[in-house]
């Protein structure tokens, strides 16, 4: 091997990681913005009740006052501090959203991957169960289930998360079933089956690692669905209004005609918080889509980064962009 050849190999080896890093998931700007916003809301859910300047249930003589030095986001019709309600309500909204997303993702993986790998009668029965939950109207079912819960049980975050997850797992299970069916016929899965590996090991060691990005995307989407559903239930008064949440704040603002009397500081902060939290999860989901789908990777790169990665910014219709490299 000549010295020039060794230098060429070293140059290619050093350049390849740079091109790979340009395509990595965290380099997408929308993903970074989504992660930062989500981290802020998670931190707010953890320390928010500790930062609340007042007890959200405590009343005062300042009835329906706008933002001031004493109450930075104003007060409600009962003199309760809106900022304290917002900070305390963050924990319940984020906690139930993530709990419901986690439970629904576990159900999606168990049912979707099992149906896709086993096939046959098991696939037919599990697919039938998935289709039933796909066509059942989710919000009316949730309202009926939540209405029949005892008041003490209905205030439990785990119970609320289970109810919301009951209608949120079917979409992810359908996607995972389709992806598992495409993977189970590949050579390494067939080789593991011929070698006598157990079904559980094949599923968890051979198939599931290749579905990690899809499971993550399904989890983020399910969390977004769960937060929106919980806010809707709280706004409709199905969830105990005494449990502080952003949807509960909107419920009290609507019931006390805050919009009609011009008390924008009562309903605008929780509405903006819900919108920003949903935006952070949506941006994160877009970044995961770009990470999974090669067609979308060029969209997440700047012109300079796309050129360095060898991905064309404008791709002909029907052509999947592929990262270039020296040969």
HELIX and SHEET records of a PDB file:
HELIX    1   1 UNK A    3  UNK A   22  1                                  20    
HELIX    2   2 UNK A   25  UNK A   27  5                                   3    
HELIX    3   3 UNK A   29  UNK A   51  1                                  23    
HELIX    4   4 UNK A   82  UNK A  118  1                                  37    
HELIX    5   5 UNK A  120  UNK A  135  1                                  16    
HELIX    6   6 UNK A  138  UNK A  147  1                                  10    
HELIX    7   7 UNK A  151  UNK A  154  1                                   4    
HELIX    8   8 UNK A  157  UNK A  166  1                                  10    
HELIX    9   9 UNK A  170  UNK A  183  1                                  14    
HELIX   10  10 UNK A  187  UNK A  194  1                                   8    
HELIX   11  11 UNK A  199  UNK A  201  1                                   3    
HELIX   12  12 UNK A  202  UNK A  207  3                                   6    
HELIX   13  13 UNK A  208  UNK A  211  5                                   4    
HELIX   14  14 UNK A  212  UNK A  235  1                                  24    
HELIX   15  15 UNK A  246  UNK A  255  1                                  10    
HELIX   16  16 UNK A  264  UNK A  292  1                                  29    
HELIX   17  17 UNK A  294  UNK A  297  1                                   4    
HELIX   18  18 UNK A  298  UNK A  300  5                                   3    
HELIX   19  19 UNK A  303  UNK A  309  1                                   7    
END                                                                             
